Amino acid sequence: MGKELFPIIHASGTPYEIGFTHGKEAKKQVSVSIETYKAMFWDYSQISWDAACNYARTFIPTIDEYDPDYMQEIQGIADGSGYKLEEILALNVRSEIVLQGSQVEPVIDGGCTSFVFTSDMTENGSTILGQNWDWKMTEQAGCIILDIKQQNKPDIVMVTEAGIIGKIGYNSAGIGVALNALASDKKVEGKVLPLHIAMRGMLDSWNLSDMIRATTSINLSCCAHYMIGSSKGEGMSLEVGPADFDALYAEDGYLCHTNHFITPRLMYVKDTTRIALPDSFQRLGCIRKMIKRLDHKVTVNDIKAMMADHTSYPDSICRHEDVREPVGKRLGTIFSIIMDLQRGEMYFAPGNPCCNDYTLMKF
């Protein structure tokens, strides 16, 4: 596992047609996603699959208000894969479901390292965005590369968990997004939006300010960090806390992020991810140190080396499962992605980048 590219799904047409193609062609991967989260919801939060599906349905009015196309696409995935609507919906609100049962204890929702280098910083003059995405290794078999051609919205390339309509990727408008898990002990009351639905809204945007609006117009139900970049030579770090957010601009030509809050604006937040993933501080310091030591402009090969770094192994930037941890809490790098936003292409390595080659992909 991890040495072959994830299945590539090409989808186009109406939102329903896009979803139907996604569900039909990735039915096997959707099944993996459902089995992974069915087990995880119970192991993490003692939430049954039926209860998770019922809770997921409560988000339908907010998703419809946010963009009615998204429920059409989710319905298409359900019909194409043969699963119920609420089951696919549960995948799209997976982070929120876990949070419901874990308001006090720290919740791990991935231990990732992300970056953006603007055109001022890179050898080829492109804005380069990406990350290592660390998560439960069982879900690697549930991941796909989704190439979407849309009507009246930008075309999208994303790497996602099958069944989830918004994840890590870039679009034909030259903007992209990466994700880091953040968490606090505070639950946001009232109308809230799932963080993966917000990610789809970001990928449906035309510029960075639209991306910020897409993830802040309605409070997120979970904390999150989004690293965003633009082919116009810009990069930003967007931290979303409980009913609050802040954005940092890449004034020095780059930004990096791991799994703890950085912006002073949100220092009042009780940051529970830094407790669950104390290696977050080490990973952030390590990548910053490697960048500062460069005596030339950043190349893709430089970034590949950073993503394969094993400092403080196994809880390193290139993360490997820690056999000392309980099986349910082990994390590993599911994939590594480097997106060139000017060229509209990505370098993609399934599994750990230390032992799997990157493939250059353009859609």
Helices and strands as residue ranges (DSSP letters): E 8-12, H 15-25, H 27-45, H 49-57, H 60-66, H 68-81, H 85-92, H 94-100, E 113-117, E 128-135, G 137-142, E 143-149, E 156-161, E 168-171, E 175-181, H 195-203, H 208-216, E 224-230, E 234-241, E 244-249, E 254-257, G 264-266, H 273-276, H 279-293, H 300-307, G 327-329, E 332-340, E 345-350, E 359-362
